[in-house]
Amino acid sequence: MAPDMAAELLGRTLFVVTRDVGLLLLPGLVTGLVISIVQAATQITEQTLSFLPRLLVTLATLIVAGRWLLGELSRLFVELYTAVPYSL
């Protein structure tokens, strides 16, 4: 495999994985931040209070965007798999 082709595939792989993971983590992080602000304002110090809402938001994000995420990962896998014969 030519170095430029390998670098392009690696860059695309890193971009797709980073975007997909960011899409799953960002809503949970925002939810955790909002709950932390509410806890600070009300002086509630329960550590487990933010866990369930973050989990539910992450699950909802996975349910809503799961089909698209799986499609993107499938396209990336097909692209990587079809690039193998050109590397020999």
PAPA-925414 format. One record per residue: residue number from 0; y, z, x of N, C-alpha, C in turn; residue in three letters. Coordinates in pm, whole numbers, padded with zeros to 5 digits, always signed. Example, Ala and Ser with C-alpha at 12.3 -4.5 7.8 and 13.67 -1.06 7.14 Angstrom:
BEGIN
{i->0, n_y->-00569, n_z->+00780, n_x->+01319, ca_y->-00450, ca_z->+00780, ca_x->+01230, c_y->-00330, c_z->+00780, c_x->+01320, aa->ALA};
{i->1, n_y->-00225, n_z->+00708, n_x->+01285, ca_y->-00106, ca_z->+00714, ca_x->+01367, c_y->+00003, c_z->+00787, c_x->+01290, aa->SER};
This chain:
BEGIN
{i->0, n_y->-00117, n_z->+00000, n_x->+00086, ca_y->+00000, ca_z->+00000, ca_x->+00000, c_y->+00123, c_z->+00000, c_x->+00090, aa->MET};
{i->1, n_y->+00215, n_z->-00082, n_x->+00056, ca_y->+00339, ca_z->-00091, ca_x->+00135, c_y->+00420, c_z->+00037, c_x->+00118, aa->ALA};
{i->2, n_y->+00488, n_z->+00079, n_x->+00222, ca_y->+00566, ca_z->+00203, ca_x->+00212, c_y->+00672, c_z->+00200, c_x->+00103, aa->PRO};
{i->3, n_y->+00735, n_z->+00085, n_x->+00083, ca_y->+00838, ca_z->+00078, ca_x->-00022, c_y->+00778, c_z->+00092, c_x->-00162, aa->ASP};
{i->4, n_y->+00657, n_z->+00036, n_x->-00180, ca_y->+00590, ca_z->+00050, ca_x->-00310, c_y->+00545, c_z->+00194, c_x->-00333, aa->MET};
{i->5, n_y->+00494, n_z->+00257, n_x->-00228, ca_y->+00452, ca_z->+00397, ca_x->-00239, c_y->+00572, c_z->+00486, c_x->-00268, aa->ALA};
{i->6, n_y->+00684, n_z->+00461, n_x->-00203, ca_y->+00804, ca_z->+00542, ca_x->-00227, c_y->+00856, c_z->+00523, c_x->-00369, aa->ALA};
{i->7, n_y->+00849, n_z->+00400, n_x->-00417, ca_y->+00893, ca_z->+00373, ca_x->-00555, c_y->+00804, c_z->+00445, c_x->-00657, aa->GLU};
{i->8, n_y->+00673, n_z->+00438, n_x->-00636, ca_y->+00580, ca_z->+00505, ca_x->-00728, c_y->+00597, c_z->+00657, c_x->-00722, aa->LEU};
{i->9, n_y->+00615, n_z->+00711, n_x->-00602, ca_y->+00636, ca_z->+00855, ca_x->-00588, c_y->+00766, c_z->+00898, c_x->-00656, aa->LEU};
{i->10, n_y->+00871, n_z->+00821, n_x->-00637, ca_y->+00998, ca_z->+00853, ca_x->-00701, c_y->+00989, c_z->+00848, c_x->-00852, aa->GLY};
{i->11, n_y->+00920, n_z->+00746, n_x->-00903, ca_y->+00904, ca_z->+00736, ca_x->-01049, c_y->+00820, c_z->+00852, c_x->-01102, aa->ARG};
{i->12, n_y->+00714, n_z->+00887, n_x->-01030, ca_y->+00629, ca_z->+00998, ca_x->-01072, c_y->+00707, c_z->+01128, c_x->-01076, aa->THR};
{i->13, n_y->+00783, n_z->+01156, n_x->-00972, ca_y->+00862, ca_z->+01278, ca_x->-00968, c_y->+00966, c_z->+01281, c_x->-01080, aa->LEU};
{i->14, n_y->+01027, n_z->+01166, n_x->-01108, ca_y->+01126, ca_z->+01160, ca_x->-01215, c_y->+01063, c_z->+01189, c_x->-01351, aa->PHE};
{i->15, n_y->+00950, n_z->+01125, n_x->-01380, ca_y->+00884, ca_z->+01143, ca_x->-01510, c_y->+00837, c_z->+01287, c_x->-01527, aa->VAL};
{i->16, n_y->+00776, n_z->+01344, n_x->-01423, ca_y->+00726, ca_z->+01481, ca_x->-01434, c_y->+00842, c_z->+01580, c_x->-01448, aa->VAL};
{i->17, n_y->+00948, n_z->+01561, n_x->-01371, ca_y->+01063, ca_z->+01651, ca_x->-01380, c_y->+01130, c_z->+01641, c_x->-01517, aa->THR};
{i->18, n_y->+01144, n_z->+01520, n_x->-01568, ca_y->+01206, ca_z->+01503, ca_x->-01700, c_y->+01121, c_z->+01566, c_x->-01809, aa->ARG};
{i->19, n_y->+00990, n_z->+01546, n_x->-01803, ca_y->+00902, ca_z->+01600, ca_x->-01907, c_y->+00897, c_z->+01752, c_x->-01903, aa->ASP};
{i->20, n_y->+00887, n_z->+01809, n_x->-01784, ca_y->+00884, ca_z->+01955, ca_x->-01772, c_y->+01019, c_z->+02014, c_x->-01814, aa->VAL};
{i->21, n_y->+01127, n_z->+01947, n_x->-01775, ca_y->+01260, ca_z->+01994, ca_x->-01816, c_y->+01277, c_z->+01992, c_x->-01966, aa->GLY};
{i->22, n_y->+01223, n_z->+01888, n_x->-02029, ca_y->+01231, ca_z->+01879, ca_x->-02175, c_y->+01158, c_z->+01994, c_x->-02243, aa->LEU};
{i->23, n_y->+01048, n_z->+02038, n_x->-02182, ca_y->+00973, ca_z->+02149, ca_x->-02240, c_y->+01037, c_z->+02285, c_x->-02209, aa->LEU};
{i->24, n_y->+01095, n_z->+02300, n_x->-02092, ca_y->+01148, ca_z->+02430, ca_x->-02051, c_y->+01289, c_z->+02459, c_x->-02100, aa->LEU};
{i->25, n_y->+01372, n_z->+02356, n_x->-02111, ca_y->+01513, ca_z->+02378, ca_x->-02144, c_y->+01536, c_z->+02449, c_x->-02278, aa->LEU};
{i->26, n_y->+01469, n_z->+02412, n_x->-02388, ca_y->+01491, ca_z->+02486, ca_x->-02512, c_y->+01450, c_z->+02633, c_x->-02503, aa->PRO};
{i->27, n_y->+01342, n_z->+02662, n_x->-02431, ca_y->+01300, ca_z->+02801, ca_x->-02412, c_y->+01399, c_z->+02880, c_x->-02330, aa->GLY};
{i->28, n_y->+01456, n_z->+02816, n_x->-02228, ca_y->+01557, ca_z->+02884, ca_x->-02146, c_y->+01683, c_z->+02913, c_x->-02226, aa->LEU};
{i->29, n_y->+01725, n_z->+02818, n_x->-02307, ca_y->+01845, ca_z->+02840, ca_x->-02390, c_y->+01819, c_z->+02950, c_x->-02491, aa->VAL};
{i->30, n_y->+01701, n_z->+02951, n_x->-02552, ca_y->+01665, ca_z->+03056, ca_x->-02647, c_y->+01664, c_z->+03192, c_x->-02579, aa->THR};
{i->31, n_y->+01606, n_z->+03200, n_x->-02459, ca_y->+01605, ca_z->+03326, ca_x->-02385, c_y->+01745, c_z->+03374, c_x->-02351, aa->GLY};
{i->32, n_y->+01833, n_z->+03279, n_x->-02316, ca_y->+01972, ca_z->+03316, ca_x->-02284, c_y->+02043, c_z->+03371, c_x->-02407, aa->LEU};
{i->33, n_y->+02026, n_z->+03307, n_x->-02520, ca_y->+02090, ca_z->+03354, ca_x->-02644, c_y->+02038, c_z->+03492, c_x->-02682, aa->VAL};
{i->34, n_y->+01910, n_z->+03512, n_x->-02672, ca_y->+01852, ca_z->+03642, ca_x->-02706, c_y->+01899, c_z->+03749, c_x->-02607, aa->ILE};
{i->35, n_y->+01911, n_z->+03714, n_x->-02481, ca_y->+01961, ca_z->+03810, ca_x->-02382, c_y->+02105, c_z->+03850, c_x->-02410, aa->SER};
{i->36, n_y->+02185, n_z->+03755, n_x->-02454, ca_y->+02325, ca_z->+03786, ca_x->-02490, c_y->+02328, c_z->+03879, c_x->-02610, aa->ILE};
{i->37, n_y->+02244, n_z->+03852, n_x->-02710, ca_y->+02238, ca_z->+03940, ca_x->-02828, c_y->+02189, c_z->+04079, c_x->-02787, aa->VAL};
{i->38, n_y->+02090, n_z->+04087, n_x->-02699, ca_y->+02041, ca_z->+04216, ca_x->-02653, c_y->+02149, c_z->+04292, c_x->-02577, aa->GLN};
{i->39, n_y->+02226, n_z->+04221, n_x->-02497, ca_y->+02333, ca_z->+04288, ca_x->-02422, c_y->+02443, c_z->+04337, c_x->-02515, aa->ALA};
{i->40, n_y->+02472, n_z->+04257, n_x->-02618, ca_y->+02577, ca_z->+04296, ca_x->-02711, c_y->+02536, c_z->+04415, c_x->-02798, aa->ALA};
{i->41, n_y->+02408, n_z->+04421, n_x->-02832, ca_y->+02362, ca_z->+04530, ca_x->-02919, c_y->+02299, c_z->+04644, c_x->-02839, aa->THR};
{i->42, n_y->+02289, n_z->+04629, n_x->-02709, ca_y->+02232, ca_z->+04729, ca_x->-02618, c_y->+02086, c_z->+04760, c_x->-02651, aa->GLN};
{i->43, n_y->+02014, n_z->+04659, n_x->-02695, ca_y->+01870, ca_z->+04672, ca_x->-02716, c_y->+01804, c_z->+04637, c_x->-02583, aa->ILE};
{i->44, n_y->+01719, n_z->+04725, n_x->-02533, ca_y->+01660, ca_z->+04703, ca_x->-02401, c_y->+01512, c_z->+04668, c_x->-02408, aa->THR};
{i->45, n_y->+01467, n_z->+04621, n_x->-02520, ca_y->+01326, ca_z->+04585, ca_x->-02534, c_y->+01299, c_z->+04453, c_x->-02461, aa->GLU};
{i->46, n_y->+01210, n_z->+04456, n_x->-02362, ca_y->+01183, ca_z->+04338, ca_x->-02280, c_y->+01099, c_z->+04234, c_x->-02353, aa->GLN};
{i->47, n_y->+01015, n_z->+04278, n_x->-02445, ca_y->+00926, ca_z->+04184, ca_x->-02512, c_y->+00991, c_z->+04113, c_x->-02630, aa->THR};
{i->48, n_y->+01114, n_z->+04148, n_x->-02664, ca_y->+01181, ca_z->+04089, ca_x->-02779, c_y->+01207, c_z->+03940, c_x->-02761, aa->LEU};
{i->49, n_y->+01233, n_z->+03896, n_x->-02640, ca_y->+01265, ca_z->+03755, ca_x->-02619, c_y->+01141, c_z->+03669, c_x->-02599, aa->SER};
{i->50, n_y->+01025, n_z->+03728, n_x->-02582, ca_y->+00905, ca_z->+03649, ca_x->-02554, c_y->+00861, c_z->+03563, c_x->-02671, aa->PHE};
{i->51, n_y->+00848, n_z->+03621, n_x->-02788, ca_y->+00798, ca_z->+03547, ca_x->-02904, c_y->+00890, c_z->+03433, c_x->-02945, aa->LEU};
{i->52, n_y->+01021, n_z->+03452, n_x->-02955, ca_y->+01106, ca_z->+03337, ca_x->-02990, c_y->+01099, c_z->+03225, c_x->-02886, aa->PRO};
{i->53, n_y->+01095, n_z->+03260, n_x->-02757, ca_y->+01083, ca_z->+03156, ca_x->-02654, c_y->+00952, c_z->+03081, c_x->-02668, aa->ARG};
{i->54, n_y->+00845, n_z->+03154, n_x->-02696, ca_y->+00715, ca_z->+03091, ca_x->-02714, c_y->+00716, c_z->+02997, c_x->-02834, aa->LEU};
{i->55, n_y->+00773, n_z->+03042, n_x->-02945, ca_y->+00777, ca_z->+02959, ca_x->-03065, c_y->+00864, c_z->+02835, c_x->-03046, aa->LEU};
{i->56, n_y->+00976, n_z->+02850, n_x->-02977, ca_y->+01063, ca_z->+02734, ca_x->-02952, c_y->+00993, c_z->+02635, c_x->-02860, aa->VAL};
{i->57, n_y->+00924, n_z->+02684, n_x->-02759, ca_y->+00852, ca_z->+02594, ca_x->-02668, c_y->+00739, c_z->+02522, c_x->-02742, aa->THR};
{i->58, n_y->+00667, n_z->+02595, n_x->-02828, ca_y->+00562, ca_z->+02531, ca_x->-02908, c_y->+00619, c_z->+02426, c_x->-03004, aa->LEU};
{i->59, n_y->+00731, n_z->+02457, n_x->-03066, ca_y->+00795, ca_z->+02361, ca_x->-03156, c_y->+00840, c_z->+02237, c_x->-03080, aa->ALA};
{i->60, n_y->+00893, n_z->+02257, n_x->-02961, ca_y->+00934, ca_z->+02143, ca_x->-02878, c_y->+00813, c_z->+02058, c_x->-02840, aa->THR};
{i->61, n_y->+00703, n_z->+02124, n_x->-02807, ca_y->+00581, ca_z->+02053, ca_x->-02772, c_y->+00526, c_z->+01975, c_x->-02892, aa->LEU};
{i->62, n_y->+00535, n_z->+02034, n_x->-03010, ca_y->+00487, ca_z->+01966, ca_x->-03131, c_y->+00575, c_z->+01844, c_x->-03162, aa->ILE};
{i->63, n_y->+00706, n_z->+01862, n_x->-03151, ca_y->+00799, ca_z->+01753, ca_x->-03184, c_y->+00793, c_z->+01641, c_x->-03080, aa->VAL};
{i->64, n_y->+00794, n_z->+01676, n_x->-02951, ca_y->+00804, ca_z->+01576, ca_x->-02845, c_y->+00670, c_z->+01546, c_x->-02779, aa->ALA};
{i->65, n_y->+00562, n_z->+01606, n_x->-02826, ca_y->+00433, ca_z->+01591, ca_x->-02759, c_y->+00382, c_z->+01448, c_x->-02755, aa->GLY};
{i->66, n_y->+00397, n_z->+01377, n_x->-02864, ca_y->+00348, ca_z->+01239, ca_x->-02869, c_y->+00424, c_z->+01151, c_x->-02769, aa->ARG};
{i->67, n_y->+00555, n_z->+01168, n_x->-02762, ca_y->+00636, ca_z->+01091, ca_x->-02668, c_y->+00601, c_z->+01128, c_x->-02524, aa->TRP};
{i->68, n_y->+00585, n_z->+01258, n_x->-02498, ca_y->+00550, ca_z->+01302, ca_x->-02363, c_y->+00415, c_z->+01246, c_x->-02320, aa->LEU};
{i->69, n_y->+00318, n_z->+01249, n_x->-02408, ca_y->+00187, ca_z->+01194, ca_x->-02376, c_y->+00194, c_z->+01044, c_x->-02353, aa->LEU};
{i->70, n_y->+00274, n_z->+00976, n_x->-02430, ca_y->+00294, ca_z->+00831, ca_x->-02410, c_y->+00355, c_z->+00800, c_x->-02275, aa->GLY};
{i->71, n_y->+00456, n_z->+00878, n_x->-02236, ca_y->+00519, ca_z->+00858, ca_x->-02106, c_y->+00422, c_z->+00884, c_x->-01991, aa->GLU};
{i->72, n_y->+00345, n_z->+00992, n_x->-02002, ca_y->+00248, ca_z->+01021, ca_x->-01898, c_y->+00137, c_z->+00917, c_x->-01894, aa->LEU};
{i->73, n_y->+00098, n_z->+00864, n_x->-02009, ca_y->-00003, ca_z->+00759, ca_x->-02013, c_y->+00049, c_z->+00631, c_x->-01947, aa->SER};
{i->74, n_y->+00173, n_z->+00595, n_x->-01975, ca_y->+00232, ca_z->+00477, ca_x->-01912, c_y->+00241, c_z->+00493, c_x->-01760, aa->ARG};
{i->75, n_y->+00277, n_z->+00613, n_x->-01717, ca_y->+00285, ca_z->+00640, ca_x->-01574, c_y->+00147, c_z->+00630, c_x->-01510, aa->LEU};
{i->76, n_y->+00044, n_z->+00685, n_x->-01575, ca_y->-00092, ca_z->+00678, ca_x->-01522, c_y->-00139, c_z->+00534, c_x->-01513, aa->PHE};
{i->77, n_y->-00113, n_z->+00454, n_x->-01617, ca_y->-00154, ca_z->+00313, ca_x->-01615, c_y->-00082, c_z->+00240, c_x->-01501, aa->VAL};
{i->78, n_y->+00046, n_z->+00269, n_x->-01483, ca_y->+00122, ca_z->+00206, ca_x->-01375, c_y->+00064, c_z->+00243, c_x->-01238, aa->GLU};
{i->79, n_y->+00032, n_z->+00370, n_x->-01221, ca_y->-00027, ca_z->+00413, ca_x->-01094, c_y->-00166, c_z->+00354, c_x->-01075, aa->LEU};
{i->80, n_y->-00244, n_z->+00348, n_x->-01180, ca_y->-00381, ca_z->+00297, ca_x->-01172, c_y->-00381, c_z->+00148, c_x->-01142, aa->TYR};
{i->81, n_y->-00290, n_z->+00073, n_x->-01202, ca_y->-00285, ca_z->-00071, ca_x->-01175, c_y->-00226, c_z->-00103, c_x->-01038, aa->THR};
{i->82, n_y->-00157, n_z->-00008, n_x->-00977, ca_y->-00103, ca_z->-00030, ca_x->-00843, c_y->-00208, c_z->-00014, c_x->-00734, aa->ALA};
{i->83, n_y->-00324, n_z->+00045, n_x->-00767, ca_y->-00428, ca_z->+00069, ca_x->-00667, c_y->-00483, c_z->-00060, c_x->-00608, aa->VAL};
{i->84, n_y->-00515, n_z->-00165, n_x->-00687, ca_y->-00569, ca_z->-00286, ca_x->-00624, c_y->-00473, c_z->-00351, c_x->-00524, aa->PRO};
{i->85, n_y->-00344, n_z->-00333, n_x->-00544, ca_y->-00248, ca_z->-00393, ca_x->-00452, c_y->-00238, c_z->-00317, c_x->-00321, aa->TYR};
{i->86, n_y->-00294, n_z->-00197, n_x->-00319, ca_y->-00284, ca_z->-00116, ca_x->-00197, c_y->-00396, c_z->-00147, c_x->-00099, aa->SER};
{i->87, n_y->-00500, n_z->-00217, n_x->-00145, ca_y->-00614, ca_z->-00246, ca_x->-00056, c_y->-00595, c_z->-00372, c_x->+00023, aa->LEU};
